[in-house]
Amino acid sequence: MFTITEYTVELMDDPFKILQGNRYEFMLQVSVDEEDDLYTEKGVYLRVIFTVDGETKKISQSSFHENSTDRYLEFELEDDEEKLVFDFCSTHYEPIEEEAK
């Protein structure tokens, strides 16, 4: 398990409006215990694509990376980590008002 220590979030641009809903890119700095397989001395961040389509919210993609090298780390979110990340993203994105048609 890890702890989220810092984050950034940006609305991803979809100029052609091909995809349903809005996508947000979260960059989550995480603190990992030294005994965890995910631990590296350089630190770890989690990149998350969070999709919001009306009332539906989901994690569309997530990947762990090493901080200073951006090297992809081949780990998946565990169930409890996925819930933690989903809850975090759900409360930290800024809803976008739908444009008038």
N, C-alpha and C positions, 0 to 999 in steps of 0.2 A: 504494500500500500504506500502511497505517496501523499504529500501535502502540496497544495497549490500555494505558491508564495507570491507570485506576480503574474500579471496577464496584460495582453493587449487584445483588442477586438476591432475588426474592420468589416464593413459591409463589402461583399465582393460584387464587382461590377458585372452586370449581365446586359450589355448594350442591345442585344438582339431579342431579349425577353423570350429566349427559347425554353428556359427552365422555369418550372412552377415555383412560386414562393421566393423567399430571400435566403441568401447564403451568407453566413458570417464566418470569417476566419479568426479563430482564437489561437493565440500563441501563449501557452501556459507554462511558466517556469515552475518546475516541481522539485521538491526536496525529497530525496530518496535515502533510506537508511543504508549504511555501508554494507550491511549483510544481505541486502536485496540484490538479485541477479541483474536488475536494471541499473544499479549504481555504476557511475563512472566518476573519476576524479574531476573531469572537466565539467560535470553537471549535465542535466537533462532538461529538455523542454518537450512539450507535447503540442503538436499542431492538430487542430480540430476544425473540420468544416461542419458547421451547425446549420441545419436547414429549418426554416420556419415558413409554413404554408398555412395561413389561417390559424386554426387552433392546433394544427399538427406540428410538433417539434421533434427533431431527431438528430442524432449524430450521423452524418453521411460518410465521414471519413475521419480517421485519426491515425497519427503516426508519431512515434518517439524519435527524437534526434539528440545527438550530443551537442552541447552548447557551442564550443569554440570551432568545431569542425563541420557542423551541420550533418554529420554522418548519420544515416538512417540506422536505427536500432530495431532489430527484428523481434519486437515484443508486441503482443496484443493487450488491449485493456481487459482486465479481469472483470467479472460481473459487478463487484462492489466498486471498483474504480470507474467503470462505465456509468454507474448510477451517480457517483460523486461528480464526474465531469458533466453529465447531462444536467444535473441539478444546478451546477455552477453556471453553465452556459445559459440555461433557462432564465436565470435571474440577472445575468450580466450583459445580455445583448440589448440593444435599443430598438424597439419596434419602429418600423417605417410606415408612415401613413400611405395608404394606397392612393395612387395618382387618380385624379378625376378622368373619366373616359370621355 
